Amino acid sequence: MSQSRSKPESGFERLYLRPVIWGVVCSVAVCVLLLLLLSGVVTLRDVPVRLIDPMMVAVLFFASFAGGYLAARMTREKGLLMGLSCSGAFFLLLLAAGLPLTGGRFTTLLPVKLFGMLLFGAVGGILGVNLRVRHK
């Protein structure tokens, strides 16, 4: 009778890969929730069309921050690296999902999104490591 045993996790996978994956999942979830919220606001209010792109970019920045924060809280170390890794993976995921929709065209907003997402993810990672949770 053979038992299927999974191989033990390596230190790299447990310490770094799993938090980045969970950070990306968190980023996607925050992005979806904020987009749902903003779609309700746009539906109920008269929002100028020129404000929709900046609002979408802000959603991506906050989602990157949340993912970087979570990944860094999980590892409790290397916040800058965890935030950059998480937001970079989130950007690549969005890029891969968006390329078929745009026909492979890149917009001028793409470098702004990349830089902002990396910046906000890095700040989230740094804060995720350095902020202490106070217990009463």
C-alpha positions, 0 to 999 in steps of 0.5 A, spaced: 500 500 500 503 506 497 501 512 501 502 519 496 506 523 500 508 530 498 515 532 498 516 537 504 516 544 503 523 548 502 525 554 506 524 558 500 517 556 498 515 557 505 518 563 507 518 567 500 513 564 495 507 562 499 507 570 501 508 573 494 502 568 492 497 570 497 499 577 496 497 577 489 491 574 491 490 579 496 491 584 491 486 581 486 481 581 491 482 588 493 482 590 486 475 587 485 472 590 491 474 597 490 472 596 482 465 594 485 465 600 489 467 605 484 462 602 479 457 603 484 459 610 485 460 611 477 453 609 476 449 613 482 453 619 481 455 623 474 462 622 474 466 625 468 469 621 463 476 624 464 476 621 472 475 614 470 482 612 468 485 616 474 480 612 479 482 606 476 490 607 477 488 609 484 485 602 485 491 599 482 496 602 487 491 601 493 491 594 491 498 593 490 499 596 497 495 591 500 498 585 497 505 588 499 503 589 506 500 582 507 506 579 504 511 582 508 506 581 514 507 574 513 514 573 512 516 579 517 522 580 514 525 583 507 519 588 506 521 592 500 523 585 497 516 582 498 512 588 496 516 589 490 515 582 488 508 582 490 506 588 486 511 586 480 507 579 480 500 583 480 502 587 474 505 581 470 498 578 471 494 584 469 498 585 463 497 578 461 490 579 462 490 585 458 494 584 452 489 580 449 483 585 450 487 591 447 490 587 441 497 587 444 498 595 444 501 598 450 499 605 452 502 611 455 499 609 462 503 603 462 509 605 465 506 610 470 502 604 472 508 599 473 512 605 477 506 606 481 504 599 483 512 598 484 512 604 489 506 602 493 507 595 493 514 597 496 511 602 501 506 596 503 511 591 504 516 596 508 510 598 513 508 591 513 514 589 516 515 595 521 508 596 523 507 593 530 500 590 532 499 592 539 495 588 543 491 590 549 
